[in-house]
Amino acid sequence: MEVGVAIFHSSVSGLGGCPYAKGATGNVATEDVVYLMNGLGIETGIDLDAVVDAGQFISQQLGRKGASRAGNAIAAKRAG
């Protein structure tokens, strides 16, 4: 960002990745990127809570834990 990069690729809950790269963790989670940007005071126009909800829903439907650290932490905090 400091050198002019303005576009970042990510996926909700870190879904995706290359099936041929054994042990690869997949993509960076959108929730984590938006959380970072918010923490740095960078306006993204993205509703973090909505992305967290989508990631949690998708992960639940797939029967797996979400790959987003920020998403999982926010969801756990909401649950109490």
N, C-alpha and C positions, 0 to 999 in steps of 0.2 A: 504494500500500500504506500509505503514511504517513497518508492521509486516509480509510482504511477500505475501499478496494477489495479484495475478497477473491476474486473470480472473474476468471480470465483465460482467454481463448479462444486456442487455438493448434492447430496440426496437425502430426502427425509429418512431419518433413523439410520442413515448410513447404508441403506439398501443398495445392492448392486455389486459391482466389482467384476473381476475377470475370473470365470470358472476354471481357467487353465493355470492360474497362479495359486498353487496349493498353499494353504496357510495364510493367504492374503486376507486382510481384514475388511476389504470392501472400500467404499467411498467414505469421505468425511461427511459427518452428519450435518445437515442444514441447521439443526437446532444449535449445535456447537458453534458453528460459524456466526449465526445471528447473535447468540449469547456473547461471543467475543466482541463482535462489532458494537453491540449495545454497551458493553463494559468499557469500550474505548471511546464512547460518545459519538460513534459514527451512525448516522441515520440511514436505515436500510429500507424503510417503508414496509417491512415484513412484520406481521403479527406473530411474535414468538410463541405466545400461548396457543394460537391456532395451529402452528406447525408442530408444537409438542403434542397437542391433541391428535393430530393426524398421524404422527409417528407412533404414538402409543396404540392407536386403533389398528394401524397396519401391522404392527408387531404382534399384537394380540391375535389378529386374524391369522397370522402366519405361525402362531404358536411359538414365538421366540421372544427373548428379551430384546428391547430396543438397544441399538448400538450407540445411541447418543448419551454421553455422560450428562450433559446439561438437561436433556429431555427427561432422563430417568430421575435426576435429582429434583427437577421441578415437579414432576408427577408425584414423587414420594413426599415432597413437602406439602403438596395439595392434599394428599391422602391423610396427612397428619402423622 
